[in-house]
Amino acid sequence: MKTNTSIIIWLLSGCALLFIMVTVGGITRLTNSGLSMTDWHLIHDTFPPTSEEKWMEAFNEYKKYPEYIKINQFKEGGFTLEDYKSIFFWEWFHRFIGRIIGVVFIIPFMYFLIRKKLDKPTINKSLILLGMGAFQGFLGWFMVASGLKDNPDVSHFRLAIHLTFAFITFAYTLWVALDLIYPERNQPIVELRKIARIALVVLLIQIIYGGFVAGLNAGLVHNHWPLMSDGQFFHESITLEQSTLFKSFTEGKSGVQFIHRTFAYVVVGMIILLFVKSRKFVLHTTQSNGVKILLAFVFVQFLLGVFTLLYAVPIWLGLAHQIMAFFLLSATVFTLHRLSK
């Protein structure tokens, strides 16, 4: 570990920035700020407008797009330049952090490469990370572009892809860092590793549906638990939303919420199963701690999900739920890594 300290710090710094970026992305979504910047340039919109004249230019450009035309101009009291500045900030900040991540990944990578501090496997993994970062930037604009045409909201499919790929990029970055922190290779615990792998897949599916819920504002309906509205487990509105059940489960608010709230039990169940099965083995301290932390995190996340639903997604609870998903993913990746290697 000592010889790789600077590389480990670099990778963990990337993890921290990715965490911040997804958190700010959550605020951007919850404050409806994501469509405030109507174009994308690599350099010249790095900083916000520097004069009142530049602000008015940006505001007037925003007025040409559906979000203003169909929604904001009709708000009670009007939609002022100050209102525009408040939503502009979060989208600008989200993109700014993305640029910082690019700099933090590329410049140290080049330095380590020139100084020959990276072995071949780490070089290959770092190149994959750089490619993932570039693709994530494309996905961000691909998502935003879907809300700048006719519908003043981004595609929930594109939002879910953008969100999930950010989680995957974070998970892979953490995995690469863990390879360096724990260079020793032990015999994997095959039974537990299989369960942890399934738990990771199940969690990623749940994250995808979290993106669907956010994109469709599906957390604003059926704000009851454990049953949906009118005391129904499977609300009748699910079958009425779309022409097929598949569409209801991917495009309907009630159907998407039903999957997300029900699949949460699967996530909890998989992690409880991992914990119970782990009691049969003599685990290393890091393995045992990983399983215990994972169990604690999944129950906290479940409770946050319930309260977020019951209170109809207040910003602070929606954000806490998303942040906890990050911690839960981190614990899952850590536990799987320790059970695998």
Buried (B, 14 or more C-beta within 10 A) or exposed (E): EEEBEEBBEBBBBBBBBBBBBBBBBBBBBBBBBBBBBBEEEEEEBEEBBEEEEEBEEBBEEBBEBBBBEEBBEEEEEEBEBEBBBEBBBBBBBBBBBBEEBBEBBBEBBEEBBEEEBBEEEBEEBBEBBEEBBEEBBEBBEBBBBBBBEEEBBBBBBBBBBBBBBBBBBBBBBBBBBBBBBBEEEEEEBEBBBBBBBBBBEBBBBBBBBBBBBBBBBBBEBBBBEEEBEEEBEEBEBBBEBBEEEEEBBBBBBBBBBBBBBEBBEBBBEBBEBBBEBBEEBEBBEBBBBBBBBBBBBBEEBBEBBBBBBEEEBEEEBBBBBBBBBBBBBBBBBBBBBBBBB
